């Protein structure tokens, strides 16, 4: 049997069951959701295909095809929560053996996110010793996404994370939810990566590998003696700059004095 582990409620659910009867004859293929039968295929009876009413399950007969070796069922008009559940394909043989074989897959029907996470309250540059505080909002979804933070590709520990209320997401009319996770820490020298620090927020459903969405932000770092711009360091010597300015001033005054001879 094959079934999607996670599917968007706007899509159709495709369920497949393949079987090898060997020397036995197929009696029926039955489909269940949470132990409630919603479809049956019996090749030696008419009608061959029968659907039964089950909450959250609507069989698309035109997209459903079964034979002596496989049974493909298409479900349409999925409903969040009501269409989620344990789907089972059960195959039985004719008399006298009446053998049974079955397989079950859990399916979650969700409103999948269509956007990347959003970062807020973050600047383009910081000084070593500053407190960096940034909030990541997950894209709207149902169930809500799980957020995680990375600093220079290393997973951030929970002690510097805090769930907060979203300040950017308006109430969703369809009941989709947004999660917000704040990253707050003191920037130290070891955070610097070639004069910058890379922050990444990852959004995903708990226990599900796909889809995974992320957003990254690279910020420049400064310290008291070195200014970092575009990952290049420029050292400033205050006394040297003072002498250079004095020299420019002397030349300027000399030019003014020379020009004044022609006007007076």
Secondary structure as UniProt FT lines:
FT   STRAND          6..8
FT   TURN            9..10
FT   STRAND          13..18
FT   TURN            22..23
FT   STRAND          26..33
FT   TURN            34..35
FT   STRAND          36..41
FT   TURN            43..44
FT   STRAND          49..51
FT   TURN            55..56
FT   HELIX           61..63
FT   STRAND          65..66
FT   STRAND          70..75
FT   TURN            80..82
FT   STRAND          85..93
FT   TURN            95..97
FT   STRAND          100..111
FT   STRAND          118..120
FT   STRAND          125..127
FT   TURN            128..129
FT   STRAND          131..137
FT   STRAND          141..142
FT   STRAND          146..151
FT   TURN            152..153
FT   STRAND          154..155
FT   HELIX           158..160
FT   STRAND          161..164
FT   TURN            173..174
FT   STRAND          180..186
FT   HELIX           189..191
FT   STRAND          196..204
FT   TURN            206..207
FT   STRAND          212..222
FT   STRAND          226..229
FT   TURN            230..231
FT   STRAND          232..235
FT   HELIX           238..260
FT   TURN            261..263
//
